[in-house]
Amino acid sequence: MYSIRPHRIFLLLLLCSYNGYASTQSIASIQGAISRFINAEFKETKEFEVSVSSLDPRLQLPACPQTLQVFSQSGSLRAGANSIGIHCDGDKKWTIFTVAQIKAYKKVLVLSQPLRRGAILGKRHLTIKSRDIADLRQGYLTAPEYIIGQQAKRNLASGTVINSTHFVEPKLVKRGEKVTIQATSPYFSISMTGIALMDGSKGQPIRVKNIKSKRIIQATVIDPGLVSVTKQPPAQAGGFQ
């Protein structure tokens, strides 16, 4: 979807002095050049709308004998406001600037119902909606598999466009609870009971106290109530195997 709608003037004119010319550049030709440039260069989405500030109809620019050069001042087009330059490189050089406002639409993940702080996100909480990504400065997500099963950091209202800052890995182990400590090596695997000394998410190292030996060790959270310690084989003479 692509369209150009004129708005109020926002124009900076950088123009060599001249005393009037028989032939002038038409506003329509300039607008057409801008349209073709944006349509060819904007790559963020296939679905977008463009509003270009209208040029002053009183503008008298020498007709350009060459193809108009159109460019973005920032070097690339993005969703939101873009400063666009139009340049003539003929004998009577001129350059003008205008603003193109691009609304770029993507299908993003949106909450279909409220989610309370600490709740685990499931597929039932999600829907997909088309949104203007220029308005989503905090980011957005498009693939549910990267967020399902995570825990809400705060209360979230229905209709919220979700992003990674809204969620954390859930706590699989809580401080003070009993856990199973699984110790493994290439030669054996044993289990013992311990007490978690801190909360832990999947893959996080935490301190655990062995109930029997009273030793405090560091173990990695594997699953709810399960942590693991990997024992390395002893070094042998002549190097490691």
DAKA-V631261 format. One record per residue. N is the residue number from 0. RES is the residue in one small letter. SS is DSSP state (~ for helix, > for strand, _ for the rest). OMEGA is omega in radians with two decimals (none if undefined). Layout:
# DAKA-V631261
n: {N/N}
res: {RES/RES}
ss: {SS/SS}
omega: {OMEGA/OMEGA}
This chain:
# DAKA-V631261
n: {0/1/2/3/4/5/6/7/8/9/10/11/12/13/14/15/16/17/18/19/20/21/22/23/24/25/26/27/28/29/30/31/32/33/34/35/36/37/38/39/40/41/42/43/44/45/46/47/48/49/50/51/52/53/54/55/56/57/58/59/60/61/62/63/64/65/66/67/68/69/70/71/72/73/74/75/76/77/78/79/80/81/82/83/84/85/86/87/88/89/90/91/92/93/94/95/96/97/98/99/100/101/102/103/104/105/106/107/108/109/110/111/112/113/114/115/116/117/118/119/120/121/122/123/124/125/126/127/128/129/130/131/132/133/134/135/136/137/138/139/140/141/142/143/144/145/146/147/148/149/150/151/152/153/154/155/156/157/158/159/160/161/162/163/164/165/166/167/168/169/170/171/172/173/174/175/176/177/178/179/180/181/182/183/184/185/186/187/188/189/190/191/192/193/194/195/196/197/198/199/200/201/202/203/204/205/206/207/208/209/210/211/212/213/214/215/216/217/218/219/220/221/222/223/224/225/226/227/228/229/230/231/232/233/234/235/236/237/238/239/240}
res: {m/y/s/i/r/p/h/r/i/f/l/l/l/l/l/c/s/y/n/g/y/a/s/t/q/s/i/a/s/i/q/g/a/i/s/r/f/i/n/a/e/f/k/e/t/k/e/f/e/v/s/v/s/s/l/d/p/r/l/q/l/p/a/c/p/q/t/l/q/v/f/s/q/s/g/s/l/r/a/g/a/n/s/i/g/i/h/c/d/g/d/k/k/w/t/i/f/t/v/a/q/i/k/a/y/k/k/v/l/v/l/s/q/p/l/r/r/g/a/i/l/g/k/r/h/l/t/i/k/s/r/d/i/a/d/l/r/q/g/y/l/t/a/p/e/y/i/i/g/q/q/a/k/r/n/l/a/s/g/t/v/i/n/s/t/h/f/v/e/p/k/l/v/k/r/g/e/k/v/t/i/q/a/t/s/p/y/f/s/i/s/m/t/g/i/a/l/m/d/g/s/k/g/q/p/i/r/v/k/n/i/k/s/k/r/i/i/q/a/t/v/i/d/p/g/l/v/s/v/t/k/q/p/p/a/q/a/g/g/f/q}
ss: {_/_/_/>/>/>/>/_/_/_/_/>/>/>/>/_/_/_/_/_/_/_/_/>/_/_/~/~/~/~/~/~/~/~/~/~/~/~/~/~/~/_/_/_/_/_/>/>/>/>/>/>/>/_/_/_/_/_/_/_/_/>/_/_/_/_/_/_/>/>/>/>/_/_/_/_/_/_/_/>/>/>/>/>/>/>/>/>/_/_/_/_/_/>/>/>/>/>/>/>/>/>/>/>/>/>/>/>/>/>/>/_/_/_/>/_/_/_/_/>/_/_/~/~/~/>/>/>/>/>/>/>/~/~/~/_/_/_/_/_/_/_/_/~/~/~/_/_/_/_/>/>/_/_/_/>/_/_/_/_/>/_/_/~/~/~/>/>/_/_/>/>/>/_/_/_/_/>/>/>/>/>/>/>/_/_/_/_/>/>/>/>/>/>/>/>/_/_/_/>/>/_/_/_/>/>/>/>/>/>/_/_/_/_/_/>/>/>/>/>/>/>/>/_/_/>/>/>/>/>/_/_/_/_/_/>/_/_/>/_/_}
omega: {-3.07/3.12/3.08/3.13/-3.12/3.06/3.13/-2.99/2.89/-2.94/2.98/-3.06/3.04/-2.93/3.04/-3.11/3.06/-3.04/3.12/-3.10/-3.12/-3.09/3.14/3.13/-3.11/3.09/-3.13/-3.14/3.10/3.12/3.10/3.12/3.11/-3.14/-3.13/3.14/-3.11/-3.14/-3.12/-2.97/-3.09/-2.99/-3.03/3.12/3.06/-3.11/-3.12/3.07/-3.11/3.00/-3.12/3.09/-3.08/3.11/3.13/-3.12/3.11/-3.11/-3.13/3.14/3.09/3.09/-3.09/-3.14/-3.13/3.07/3.13/3.09/-3.14/-3.09/3.04/-3.12/-3.12/-3.13/3.12/3.11/3.13/3.04/-3.08/-3.09/3.13/3.04/-3.06/3.10/3.05/-3.01/2.99/-3.09/3.13/3.13/3.11/-3.04/3.00/3.10/3.03/3.12/3.02/-3.09/3.05/3.10/-3.08/2.98/-3.09/-3.03/3.03/3.05/-3.04/3.14/-3.12/3.09/3.11/3.13/-3.13/3.11/-3.11/3.10/3.12/-3.13/3.12/-3.08/3.09/-3.14/-3.10/-3.12/-2.94/2.95/-3.13/-3.13/3.06/-3.11/3.06/-3.05/3.05/-3.14/-3.02/-3.06/-3.14/3.13/-3.12/3.13/3.13/-3.07/-3.08/-3.07/-3.13/-3.05/3.14/3.11/3.10/-2.98/-3.12/3.14/-3.14/3.08/-3.13/-3.09/3.02/-3.12/3.12/2.99/-2.99/3.03/-3.02/-3.13/-3.12/-2.97/3.03/3.01/-3.12/3.10/3.13/3.12/3.12/-3.13/3.08/-3.12/3.09/3.10/3.00/3.11/-3.14/3.13/-3.10/3.02/3.10/-3.02/-3.09/3.04/3.13/3.12/3.10/-3.10/3.11/3.08/3.10/3.13/3.10/3.04/3.11/3.03/-3.11/3.12/-3.10/3.04/3.12/3.07/-3.10/3.10/3.08/-3.06/-3.05/-3.06/-3.09/3.12/3.06/-3.09/3.03/-3.11/-3.11/-3.14/-3.12/-3.11/3.08/3.12/-3.10/3.06/-3.05/3.03/3.13/3.11/3.10/3.11/-3.12/3.09/3.11/3.13/3.13/3.08/-3.12/3.07/none}
